[in-house]
Amino acid sequence: MPWKTFRDDLSNVCRQERFPRLSHLRLGDEDSTFAFTYSFQSSMHIEFVVSIPDATEYPDNHSYFAFAVTDNIPQAVSSILETVQSKFHGCSLDTFLEGFCEYLDQAALGKEPRAMSPIDDDFDAMSEGEDMDWDEYSDAPLVDRSVDMKQLRADLRAAKGAGFKVGYLGDLDGSLIVSVSCRIANLGISQDAMQMWDVCPKQFLVLLLHYPRGYRSLDHIVSQSQTYPSAVRMYVGLCDRYKPTAVSIPDMHHEISGPGVSRSTPRSALKSSFITDPLETLLNDRFLSIVQDRLRHGFSWTGAEIFYNDAQGKKLDPQDAKLPKYFVPEDWAKSTPGFIKADDLSQQTAHQRSLPLIAMQYILRRFVKCTEFCLNCHCKIDSGFEALKPYVCSSPLCLYQYMQLGMGPKLEWEIVTQPYVVDMLVSFAYARAAEGHLTDLPCGLGMKVPWGTSVASISPSITARFDAKMTLSLQAPHNLKVGEWILIKLANACDHPSISPSLCCTVLNVHDQSLIEISQPISVGSQADQPVSLPDGLDVQIVPFRVDFDSLKGDQKQKAVMLLLDTLPDVFSMKDFIESSTPEHKPLASWHDKICPSALYVLRWILASNRSCIVYDENPEHQVTGMNNYMQFRLAQGSPDKEARFVQELNNSSSEEFPTIFAWHGSPVYNWHSILREGLNFAQRLNGRSFGDGVYMASELETSRTYSSYYGGCRYKWPRSKLDITSAISLNEVINSPQEFRCSSPYYVVPQLDWIQSRYLFVSGGGIKPQGEIKNKPSKVYKQDPARTARGPNSQSISIPISALSTRQGQSHKKKNDSDGQAAGHRQKKRKASMKGISGLSESASTTDDSNNDTDNEDLCLLDSESDDDAIGKSRRVDTSKSSLNTRRQSKTEFQPGTLQAHSFKLLGPPSYATTAATKSLQRHLRATLRIQDREPLHEIGWYVDPTLINNVYQWIVEFHSFDPSLPLAQDLKQKGLTSIAMEMRFPPQFPMSPPFIRVIRPIFKSFQQGGGGHVTAGGAMCMELLTSSGWLPTNSIDSVLLQVRMALCSTEPWPARIERVDDYKFGEAVEAYRRACQTHGWKVPEDFSRMGQA
């Protein structure tokens, strides 16, 4: 556990006594903090407190935030606190204390840090008002950081010149995120592929590069990648804008909690794609090593990847690097856009190499060609056909991790994008287990079930009595734990025939040895999702889920699979739960009271073990006509190895005009679980084989439908299924060589399994609504062999869309079969729209991606500026004609920014106090706040800071506006002719260690005694614990504070905020009201609060 590891490290440091000037090293009073005393010059002592905001990441990815609680510390020490602590991200406690003490020695004693080169000037270089910057890999301060900023500007310009959209998030002087993006529509991906991948043409593929300690060039990062691998971390996702908001980036919540962080909106949120995890693993684990190999040996991307894989676990001879296989050229289709094929790493000199551009080119290559690489080991797959869905190679380890550990696309993504497919797959698995034919079982996953040697003998069990308050009174000692799942058996089921004999639930709380609190029980085998009603005082037997699934016999395992699937909610309930969290999907594993971990393993195994690409598509362009009473599922891609063998056999076929035919195959529901995984076969004899061995198919639907209804169609159904499947039948593509069939009439009996590929699956059942008649057939259909035409219900002809064959490589079948405008044969559809080089981008690409119409102001400032001061200055000076007054951002609010005049209200003069730490912090916060305001629509953020009214960074004027019209506050504003509430933010000298003071300037609110609310005191001060020493955190960002103030104003509990009159509060009465509120609630007034009243 991270915190236990930290406590152990702290104990070790205390025992070693390695730091002579440190004493009283101990845990802090608050969670995730520790404290120590630093002593120098015999009489000088400084007390430090260090917070670890992301303590759960210790000891690998955490950060330290150190501050002094002693007053009047030397200015040099204060400067050290501001500049150096970001150097220790991810360092152990021992390393942090060692480095931190060295810098304190330098500041307080004039000593140079160990291994530090002499500096020309003494510590006067850190005089007040000057910034000091440090390189995170060096012990010496850098003379000039402008080199890094110039490199950043040059690298972003290079990426922009290559046709990409670029931007940045965070602080140019600190933790920085660089964004590079490209619109999906420009990648030349077919509509089929986009549908399989669940991407939209208007979305952007976004690459984010996070530099936690400032921007660094490619050469610098590559040279330090082995020693300091955390210099950059990369993320990949989709976004509706060219760059997302920072808080939507995974694993970044702690690191980006300071300046420059805005609240994520649906349009600007970074969303995971189907292949986000594999791409991010590739980027962060291998990319820099691959780049190093390319630079060292001159490999191509493909060659460097092969070299990397060959070098795993062994040391290659230097001569091996000269082998021809490492210099293999990139294999691109002719229609691939030129900017995707571009390779700046091989073309540019060292000082011209842009890491954002090169990383984006690499990720585009892997994204567009994702179906050619293994999802797990990232190696090239020579499949012999063009897949639509990425998968894994044939390596046993990759297959194990893909099927058993769910390392393919996320389970939640599958449920959200294709819920009907998930329902169908689970139904098939359930039916097969119920019939006793489920031989491929989810073993090796550590699943726990409630029974041992036999289902009938439940042992060991615990006797208990049920209470209507969802508690169980146990009659014997137990060791049940919170979160553990249990099976409840009725002690006398005959007395309660309306209640399922078996119930499952999880332990929510353990009060003592005799009482536990449980979740709502789930009835095993019950179709109803309604809560189970149990009578008070019911005697039951409790059996914990503690038996290893792998220890059961085969038939017991199948019954266990059924029980676990019985406990799952229906697929659409799972979909609703997943989508209840935005912008990221909520993981099913967090639904503790409804989903058993073992059941989740089974669900993941069912989906992961199905390597076919099945799609439920309501688009008539992809539907077979004449099948009105069936639900159609298109097998856009069969299992990869099976598809490859089919293509090979097709290439060897002799039929030219009609290379394949279509035929029906019917089978009981329980067989389809294996058919979808293994393909059609005749390993088992079910119905007799009057015409010999082989797969039996027919050109007439009615013939095959008879076989799908054997055994009543489906005797055992998954109780939670919304489809309620009763029968299933497939339409299959077969190589047209009937003379080699075992029989061609009245059935097609085909012994050659590689000659058959299922293309459509049609299911019927009680939960399926007829889709209605398809009036228009697909615009492009497959022209069938007139002598062997597949026919649907009532022997009516059917039209088969050409999209059923979209996975075929163009070279695998070069014969064209077009007639009367109908497409026939097989075409490669993965690529489209040739783009010749970067300069030859399509008009839409150049218009939408390279234009500045939707580019944020701070990004334009950075790209256009010629110096660091220009970039920072321009981003702080808001041009009202371009940003704040932009009508595009005001279209949904009556508020007009810039209309509040300074002469219309009277304020206490700006504070005369100032400290270096507070001033620098406030400058960063102001810049970040204005940046957010410029980027986000005004009506969405609901506040506005007018930079023309800020003459001192310690005193801001903020207007809150665009309230919900249903709020009484909004109605009062409208009635009194106001569009905003003006407030003053006054910052203390110890900011950010002390909170700001926020008060209303105008209008006057009704007090609490008058029935008013909104957390506004009688004197106009905001009554919020956040704004006191009791609730304030130094890591709070100003935009998050403004958001919480706005939420307080909108609060209607216990009463809503109401306006009394249009007038101004006085500063003195707000101060007194604030003190009274703190005293009433027991909050601590900041120690430097009294100084904020000084002009």
N, C-alpha and C positions, 0 to 999 in steps of 0.2 A: 504494500500500500504506500502511495507517495508520501503521505504525511508521516507515517511510521519510519520510512527511509530517512526523511529529513530529521526526525527526532534522534535517530541513531547517529546520523552524521554530526548533529549538534553535540551529542554526548561524547563522541570521539574527539571533536575539536577541543572541548572543555578539558578532557583528560590530558591532551598532548601539551597544552600550554605553550603553543608555538608563537603566539603573538604577544610580546612583552608589553605593548602599549594598550592592549585590550584587557578589560576586566568586566566582571559581572555579566558574562555572556549567558543569556537565559531566554526562555520563551517569553513572548510578549503577553500583554493583558488581553489583546484581541486575538481572534482566530487567525492563523496563517501569518503570524508576526513573530519576530524575535528582537531582542534589544542587547546593547552592550555599551560600555563606557570606553571612550578613547581618551588617553591621558598624554600630555606633553608639557614640557617646560616645568615639570614638578607640580605646578599649582593650577594648570589649565586642564579642565576635564569637559568633555563634550559627550552628552548622552545621545545615542542614535537609536532609532527604531527602524527596522527594516520590514516591509510588508512584501509578501509573495502573493500577488493578486490571483495568479493561476497555479495555486499550490498543488492541484491535482495533476499537473504536468511534471512535477519534480520527479527525477532529477534531470530530465532531458530537454524539456521545451518550456521552461518557466522563465519568469523575469523577476528582478528585484526592484523595489522602490524604497530608497533609503531617505530618511529625513532626520534632522536634528531637532530634539525637543529642548535643548539648552538655548537660552537667549544670548544674543550678542556674540555669535560665533564669528571668527575671522572671515573677511570677505573671500579670501582664497579658498577656504573650506566650502563656503557657500557655492562658489563657482564650480568646485569639484563635484558637488552634489548635482548640479544642473547638467553637467556634461559627461560624466564618466560612467554612471551606473548602467547605462544601456549596453555597455561593453560586455556585461556579464550574463547575457541571456543564455540560458541553458547550462550555466556553469554549476558545479557542485558547491556546497556551502564552503568547503575548505578553500576552493579556488577563489570564490568571491571574497572571502575575508582576507586572503593573502593579497589579491590585487587591490582591493579597496584600501587596505592599510598602507600599501605602498603609495598610492595617490594621496592619501591623507598625510603621510610623512612628507611627501613632496610639497604639499600645500602649507602645512603647519610648520615644518622644520626646514624647508628649503632643500630637502634631499631629493635626489633624482631616483626615479624608479629603477629597479634592477634591469640590466641590459638596455638601459636607456642611453642614447647618444647625447653628447653635450649639447646644450642649447645656448644660443648666442646671448640671449637676454635672460635676466633673472626672472622671478615670478611676476614682475611688473607687467608681463605680457597678458596677465589675466586681470588687468585693471577693470574697474566698473564700467559697464557699457559696451565691453568688447566680448564677442563670442569666442569660445575656445572649442575646437573640434578635435576629435580623437579618431584615429584609425582603429577599428576593432581588433586588428590582428597585431598591432604594434604597441609597445609600451610608451612610445613617444608621441607627443602631440603633433599633428600635421601643421605645416606652415600655412597651407592654403587649400581649402576644400573646394574652391571653384573649379578645380580640374575635374572632380567627379560630376559637378553640375553641368559642365560643358560636355562631358561624355554622355550624360543622360540626354541632354538636348540633341546632341548629334545622333545618338542611337534611336531616339524617337522619330527624328526627322527621316532617318533611313527607312524605318518601318512605314512611316506615312508615305514616303516616296515610292514604296513598293506596293501601294494600293490598300494598306490596312488603316483602320481607325485606331488611334492611339490616345491615351490619356493617363492620368495618375490619380491616386487617392492617398490620403494621409499627409504627412509633413515632409516637405522637400528637405528639411534639415534633419529629419530623423527617420522613423519607421515609414517606409514608402512602399506603395503598391503600384506597379506599372501595368497598364492594361493594353493589350493588343487584340484586335477583333476583326472578324470578317463575316459578312452576311452569308447565311447558308445558301441563298439563291445563287451566289456566285461560284459555288464549288462544283457545279456540273453534276450534281447527284440526281438520279432519277426520282420520279414521284413514288415509285414502288419502294425504293430504298429509304426515302424520307418517311414514308408511312411506317416501314418496319422499325425505323430508329426513333420514331415519334419526335421528329423535328419539323419546324415550319420554315418556309423560304424566307420569311421576314425576320426570323431570329438571327442573332449574331452568335457565332462560335467565339468564345472569349478565352484568352489565355491571360492569367494574372501572375505576375512575378512579384513576390513579396520580399523586400529587402529590409529585414528588421533593424539594421543598423546603418541605413543609408545606402545610396546607390553605389554600385561597383561595376567596373567594366568586365567584359567577358574574360580577358586575359587575367585580370586580377582574381576572378572567381575560380577559373580553371586551375590556376597555379596554387590556390589555397584549398581546393575542393577536398583533398584528403585530410588535411589538418582541421579545417573549419568548414564542414559540409553545410552548416546552417546559414551561410551567407545569403542564400536565396532559396525560397521555396515557391513552387509553382502549383497553380490550380487551373482546372479546365471546367468550363460549363457553358450553359446557354443563357442568353439574356435578350430581352426585347429592345434594350438600348445597347449602344456600343461599349458601355462599361457599366458594371453594377455598382450598387452602394456597398460600402465596406462591411457593414454588419451582416450582409447576406453571404459572406465568404466563410466556408466551413473552417472550424478550429481557429478562428481569428477573434473571437469575442473578447478575450482578455487583452490581447495585444493592441486592439484598435479601440479601446474604450476611452481614449483621450481625444485630443483635438482632431477635427477632420472627419468625424464619423456622423453620418446622417441616418435617419430611420429609413429602413428599407420599405419600398413600395413595390407592389406586384410587378410593375413594368420594369423597375430597375433592379430587381432581385436576381442574383445568380442562381440558376437552377441546374440541378444535376442532369446529366444526359445518360443514355443507356450505357455509355462506355467511360464515364467520368473516372471511376476508381482505377481501372487498368491504365488509363492514360496518365493519371497523376502518379501512380506507382512507377511507371516507366520514366516519367520526367524526373522525379525526385530521387530515384534509386540508380538510374542508368545513364541518363542523358549526358551529364557532364563527363562521365567516363568515355562515352561514345564520341563526344566532341574531342576529348583529349587524343583518342586513338586516331581520329581523322586528321587532326593537326600534326600529330607525330609521324604518321605513316602515309598520309595522302589517300586514305580509303574513301570510297563512296559511302553514303549512308548505309546501304545494304551491306557493303563489305565490313564496315565498322561494327554493325550489329552482329554479323557472323563471327567476327574476331572476338567480340565481347563474350559471346556464348561459348566459343571454343576455349576461351581462357578461364572459364569458371572452374575452380577447383584444381587447376594445374598451372604450371609455369611453362609458357611456350618458348621455344627456341627463337632467338632473334631472326633467324632465317625464315621462320614460319610466316613472319609478317610480309614476306615477299611473294607468298603463294597467290596465284591468279584469282582464286575465289574471293579474295578480299578486295579486289579491284573491279568486281563486276559492276557494270553500269546500271543505273536505275531503269526499271522496266515501267514505262508509262504508256497508256493508251494514247493514240493520236489525238483523241478528242479532249484529253486532259488540259484544263486551262493552264496557260503559261506561267501565271504567278504561283501556281501550286508546284510546278516542276522546278521553279527557281531555286538556286542553291548558293546563297551568299557566302557560306562558310568556305567554299572552294574558290571563290572569285575575288574576295576582298583581302587587302593587307591587314596586318595585325591591328593597326589603329583605326581601321574602318569597320571592323567586325562589330555588329550590333547584336548583343545577346537577345533582346526582345524580338528582333526580326528573325534571327536564326532559330530560336526556340519556336516561334510561330510557324515558320516554314516546316520545321520538323513535325510539329503537332498536326498541321494540315495534311502532311503526307500520311501520317498514321491514322488520322480520322477518315480521310477519303478512302484509304486502302485498308480500313480496319478489318474487313472480312478476310484479308490475306494473312493475318497474323493471329497467333494463339493468344487468347485472352489472359492466359496465366503466365507462360514463359516468354511471351512476346516474340517468339521465333516465327519465321516465315513458314507458311503452310502451302505446300504444292498440292492443291486439291483437284486440279483438272477441270474445275467448273467455277462459275462466278456466283458466289454466295451472296445472299441479301442480309443474312444475320451473322454476326461474328460468333465464333465458337472456339473450342480448344483443339489442340493437336492430339494425335493418337498416343502421346506419351502416357503411360499408366499413372504417373504422378499428377499430370495435368487433368486427366479424366477424373481421378479421385477427387482432386480439389474442386473441380467444376461441379461434379454431381453430388458429392458427399458434403462439401463445405460451402456450397452456394457461392463460388467465386465468379460466377457469370454476372449478367445484369441483375440488379437488385430485385428481390422479391416484391418489394413495394411498388417498384416501377412496373413490373408485370401486371400486378393487380389493378393498378390505376389505368393503365393503357389498354388492357385486354381482359376485363373482368369476366366476360362470357367464356373466353378460352380457359381461364383458370377454373371456373365452375365446371366446365366440361372435363378437364383433365382430372380434377379431384373426383368427379363422379365416376369416371372410368376406373381410377385406381381403387375406389371404394367397392365398386361392383366386382372387380377382379379379386380383391381380398375376401369379399363375402362368399364368392364361389370357391375359394380355396386354391386359386390358380396364381396368386401373386408370388412368384418365385424370386424376382429381383427385389430385395428388401433393403430398407435403409439401415444397414448395419454400420457399426464403427462410429456412430455419432454421439455415443454416451447418453442415449435416451433412457429415461426412467419410466416404468409402468407400475401399476399397483399390485399385480399378482406374481406368484412365483411358479411353482412346478405345474400348476393347472389353474384354469380360470375358476373352476368350481371351488377350489380350496383357497380361500382368502386368508392369508397368514403372513405376518402377524396382524391382527386387527385390534382396535381399541373400542370399547363400548362407551357410548355417549348418549346424551339426551339433547334433542334440538329445542331451541328457544326461538320464538317468533321474531326476536330482535337480531336474528342471524348470529347467534352464538351457540356454541356447543359446550355442554357441561360434561367433562370427561370423568369417568368413574375410576380411573387408574392413572398413575404418573405417566408422563409422555415426554418426548423430546422433539415435538413438532416445532418448526421454525417458520417465521414470517416469510411469505412468498412460496412456501412449499405447497404443492398440489396434493389433494386427497380425494379418494373415492369414498362415497357414502353409500352404504348398503342398508336398506330397511331391515330392521330386525325381524319384522313380521310383514312381509310384502302382501300376504293374502288379505290382511285387514285393510289395505289401502290400494285397491286395484287401479285407481285413477292416477297413482303416482308411479313414475318410472322406478323399477327396482334398483337402478344405479344412478347416482348423481355425482357430479364432479365439481369441485370448487377449489379456491386457494385460501390459504391462511392469511388473513389481513393483520391480525394482532394476536399476541399471546399475553393474556393478562396475568395468569399464574399457572400453576400445575394442573388446575382443574377447569379452566375456562379459556376458550379461544374464540376469536371473532372470525367469521368466514365471509367470503363473497357470495353473491347470489348464485345458488347452485344451478348447474347446467344438467338438463336431463339427457342422459345418454340414449341415443336412438330416437329421440323425439323430434318430430318435424317442426313443431312450434317453437318459435323463438321467444315466446312469452315467459315471464318469470315463473319459476316453479313455486307453488304455494304449498308449504308444509305446515301441518298442524302443530301447535305448541305442545311440547312435552313428548314428542315422538322419539322412540328409542331407535338408535341407529348403530351401525358398525362403521368405524373409520379405518381406511387402509391408505397409508401414504404411498406416493409414487416413488418407490425406492429400489425396485427390482430392475436390474440391467436388461434392457431389451434384447441384447445380444445373447443372453443366457437362456432365452426361451427356445422352445422347439418351433419348427416351421409353422405348424397350424396355429400355435399360440401367438406367434409373431403377427400372423395375418389378423387374428382377432384383436390384437393390441393396436394394429394400425387402424382398424375400424373404430375402436374405442376413442383413440386420439382424434381421429377426424370427426367423430361425433361431438367432441367438445368445442370444435371451431365454430365461430359465427359464420353466417353466410357471407359470400364474397363481397356483396355490395355494402354490407355493414363494415367489413374490413376496409373497403375503399373509402367509405365516409370517414372512418377513423384516421386513415392515412392522410387524407386531404384536410383534416381539421386543423392542421398546423401549416402556417405559411411563413416564409416562402419554401422552406424545406419540408419534405414529407415526414410525417411522424412515423417512426419505426413501429412495426407491429409488436416487437419485443417489449415495448413500453406499455402495452395494454395488459397489465399484469392480472387483472381480475377476470379477464375474458378469454385469454389465450394462454394455454399451457406451453411451456418451453418445448416439451417433447412433441406436442402437436405442431408447433411451428417448425421444428426440424422435419417432420414428415411432409408438411406443406412445401417447404423449400426443396426437399428432395424430389417431390413429384414434378415440380416445375423445372428444376435444374436437370433432371434425368431425361426430360423430353428435349431432345436436341433438334427437333423439327421446328420450323418457323410457321406457326399457325396463326391465322388472322381472321377475326370476325369483321367483315367489311360490308356495310350497308350500301355502298356505292354501286349502282347498277352496272357501271363499267366493269366491275370485277365479279359480277354474279352470273351464274348459269340461269338461263331463262327456263320457264316452265316448272320450276320447283317451288311453287307458291306455299306449300304447307310444311316446308322444311326451313330450318335455320342453317345457313350456309357458312362453312368455315373453309377458307382457302389455305391450302398447304403451300405457302409461298416458297418454301424450301424444305425438302425432306431432310433426313439425317445426312450430314455432310458426306460421310464415306459412301453411303448408299447412292446419293446423287452423283458422286464422282464416277462410280461404276456404271450407272445408267448412261451417263454422257459418253463414256468409253464404248459401251455396247452400241449406242446410237451411231457413233462415228463409223462403226464397222458394219452397219446395216446396209442392205442392198436396195431398199426401196427409196426412190428419189422423189417422186411427186407427193406421196403421202407416207412419210417416214414413221409416223406413229398413229395409233388409233386410240379411242377411249372406250372404256368398259366399266361396268358396275361390279362391286363386290359387297355382299351383305354378310354380316357376322353378328353374333350376340354382343350386347354392350360390353360385357366383361372382357371381350377379346381386344378391344380397341386400345387399352392401355399398352399392351405389348406391340400391337400393329404399328402404332405411332412411333415407337422406339426402334423396332427391329425391321419394320416393313412387312408386307404380306409374305407368308410362308406356308408350308404344308407339313410342318413338323408334327402336328397333332392331327389325328383322324377323328373328326367330329360328326360328319354327316354321311360317311361312306364315300367311296371314290369309284363310281361306276365307269368313269371314263379315264381312269388312271391317276397317277400321282401328279400333282401340280396345284397351282392356285386357280380356283374356279371363279370365273367372271362371266358376265353376260352383257350383251348389247342392250337388252331390255331391262328397265328399272324394275318392273313387276317381278321378273324372275329372281333377281337378287334380293328383293325386299322380303321374299319368303324366308330366306336364310337369316335375315337380320331379326326376324320375329321368333326364332326357335327359342324354346324354354320360356315362352311368354315375353320375349324381348329383354326385359330387365327385371329380375325378381328382387334384387336388392339395390336400393337407391340411397345415395348420400342424403341424409335427412335435411341438410341445410341447403341443398341445391335449389336454385331458382329456376333452372331449366327443367328439372324433373324428367330426365331423358328416359325414353322407353325403347328407342331403336336408333341405330346409326348405320349408314351406308356410304360407301366411298365411290368416287368417280376417279378412275385411274388411267394414266397414260401408259400405253403398252407399245413396245416396238412392233411395227407392222410386218411381221414375218410369220403369218398363220401356217405356212407350210411346215414350220418347225415347231408349232404347238403340239402338245400331246393330243389335243382335240380342238377343232374350231367350230363345231356345231353339235348340239344346240348350245353348248357352253364353249367359252375359251378356256382351255386347260393349259396353263403356261408353267412348265417346270423351271424355266430360266428366271430365277428371282430377280436378277439384275436387269431384266427387261421391263420391270414394272415399277412405276412411281405413282403413288397416290397424289392427286392434285386438289381434290375437293372432298370434304366430309359433310354429309347432310345428316342432321339429327332432328328427331321429332320427340315430343313429349308433352306432358300436361302443363308445363310451365312455359311452353313456347307459343308465342302468338304468330299466326300466319302472317307473313310479310306482305301479302297482297300480290296481285299480279304485276309482273314487271312489263310495262307497256312497251318500252323501247329496249331493244337488244343492244349489247355493247357495240361501240363504234368499230372496234377491231375484234374480229372473231377468228377462231381457228377453223380452217376449211377441212372438214372431215372426209375420210375416204367414203365415197358414195356406197361402196359395197359393204362397208362395216360401220355404219353410222350408229352412234349411241342415241337411244331414245328414252324419254322421260315418262312421266305418268301417262297412262292411257295410250302408250306407244306414240306420243307426240314428239316431234323433233325438238331438240334443244340447241341453243347457241352457247358455245364455250368461249369465254373471253381469252384473248391472246395473253392477257396478264397471268394466266395460269402457268405460263411457260417462261416467265420473265427471268428465271435464274440461269437460263441456258447461255453459254458463251456463244458469241456470234460465230467463232471459227468451228464450233462443234457441229454446226449444221448450216452449210452455206447455200443450200437450195432455197430458192424463194418460191412462195406458194400463194402469191397474191392473185385475186380474181375479183373483178367488179368492185374495186376499191376496198376489199376486205383483206386484212393482213393475215398471212399464214406463215407456217414455218416457225423458226425461233430466232429472236433477235436479242442482241445484247442491249440491255436498257440501263445499265449502271451509270453510263456516262452520256452526256448530251452537251450540245452547245459548245462548239470549239472556241477557245479563246487563245489568240496567238500572242503570247508574251504579256508582260505587265502593261505595256503601252496599248495593247489590244484588248483591254477589258471591254466588256459590253457596255453599252451606254448606260444601262440601269446600274451596273456596278460602279462606274465612275461617278454617277450622279448620287447614288445613295451612300456609298462608303467613303468616298474621298472628299465629299463636300463638307463645309463647315456649318451647314444649317443646324445640325443637332449637336454640335460640339460644345462642350462646356467652356465657359469663359476662361477658367484657370488653365485648361489645356491649351487653348489658343495663345494665352499669354506666355506659357512656357515655350511653346514652339516658335513664337514670333520674337521673343526677347533675345537680346545679344549678351546679357549678363545676368548673374544671379539676382542682383538688386532689381533689375527690370522685371524679372519673372515674379519676384515676391511683391514688388510694388504694384505691378499691374493687377495681380490677383486681389490685392487689398483695395485698390481704387475701383469702385463699382461704377461702370458707365451706365447711367440710367437709360440711355437710348438702346443699349444692347441687352441689359440683364434685368435690373430691378423693375424697369418700366416696360419690359417686353410684354406686349399684349397677349402673346401666346401663353404666358405664365399667369395672366390675370383673368383669363376668360371665364372662370367659374367663381369669381368673388367680386363684391362691390367695393372692396377695399382698394384705395389708391395709394401706393407707397410714395413717400416724399412730400406728402401734403401737410404733415405736422411741422409747424414752424417753431423755431427755438424761442421767439419772442412771445409766444402765446402762453407760456407757462414759466413759473419762477422756481428755480432750483437752488439748493445750497451750492455754493461754489465748489469746483472740483477739489478733491483732496490734495493737500500739499505734500503728504508723505509719499514715499516711493522706495521700493527695494528692488535690487537687481533681479532677484529671483521672481518676484511677483510681476515686475514689468515684462520680463521676457516671456513668462508664462501667459500673461494676458495678451501680449502681441500674437503669440501663436494661436490662442483661443479665438481672438478676434478675426484673424485671417481665416481660420478654419470655419468659423460661424458664417462669415460673409461668403465663403466658398460654397457652403451648403445652401445658403439662401439663394445664391445665384443659380445653383444647379436644380433645385427642387421647385415644383409649382407652388406658388404662394398659398393657394387654397388648401394644399395638402399639409404644409408644415404649420400654417396658422399663426405665424409670428413674423415680425419684420424688424430688423435693426438698420436704422438709417445711418450710414457712415458719415454723412455730412453733419450729424448732430453729435458726433463723438470728437471732442477736443482733448480728451484725456482718457487713456485706456482704463482708468479706474472708475469711470462713470459712463454707463451706456444707457441709451433710451430705447426701449423695446415696445412695439405695438403688437397686441394680440387681436386677431381678427378672424373672420370667416367661421363663426360658430354655427353649430347645427341650428337651423331655423326653428326647430321645435323647442329649443331651450328658452326659458323665460328671459335669460340674459340676452340672447340674440333679439328677442322681441322688444325688450326694453331699449336696446341700442338703436334699433330701427325707429322706434317711437320717438326717441329723443334726437334723431338725426345724426347719430354717430355711427361710424363704421369700425372703430377700434377702441381698445383700452390701452392707454399710455401708462407705461411703468418705467421706473428707474431701477437700474442694477448698479449697486455701489460695491466695489471690491475692496477688501481689507489689505493691509500691508503684508500679511502673511499668506495671501493666496498663493497656491491652491490648498495650503494646509488649513485655512479657515474659509468658511462659506461666504458667498456674496450676500448682501442685504438687498431684498427685492420689495419694493412698495409700489402701490398704485399712485399715479399722479392725478389722473382724472379718468372717469367721473367718480362721484361719491357713491359708494355702495351702501345698501342697507346693512346695519350691523346685525350681529347674531341675535341681540336682544329684540331687534325689530323684525325678526323672521328672515333675515338674510343668510346667505351661505357663501359658497365658493372659496372658503378658507381665507377670506379677507377680513382683517381685524377692523375694529371701530376706527382706528387711526390710519388704515390703508395698507399696513404691512401684511405680507403674506404669512399665514400661520401654517407652517409646514416644518416637520421635524428635519426634513432634508436640508433646510437652511439654517440649522443649528449645529453646534459641535457634536451633539448626540447622534445626528443622522448623516452628517456630511462625510464624503470620501474624497480624498485628493484626486482620485482617478476620474471623477465625474467630468463629463464634457458639458460645455455650455448648452449645446443643442438638446442634450438629454434633460438638463435642468429646465430649459424653456418648455420642453414637451410636458414635463411633470407639473409645471406651473399652470400650463394651459388645461391639463386634465383636472387639476384642482378647481380651476374656475368653472369648468363644465360639470363638476360634481353636483348632484342633486340631493345628496344625503348629508345631514338630515333635512336640509332645505336648499333649494337652488339659489344661486347668486342673483340678486336683484339690484337695480340701479335706483338710487334715491333722487339724485339731481346731477346736473352737469356743472361741476365745480371741481376745484383742486384741493387735494389734501396738503397739509403742511408737513414738512420733514420731521419736525420735533414730535408731533403727535404720533407719527408712524413708529418712531424709535421707542416711545413709551409703550405703545400698543404691542410691539414686538417683545419687549421685556416682560410685559404682563402675561403674554401668551406662553412664553418659555417657563415662567414661574408656575402658571396654572398646570401645564402638562409635565412639569418636571424635566424640561429640556435644558441643556447646558448652553449658556450664552457664550459665544466665542470670546476669548480673552482680549482680542484686539478690536472688539466691536465698538468700544467707546471712541476709538480713533476715527471711525468712519463718519462720525458727526462733525469732524473738524474740516474746515475749508482750507 
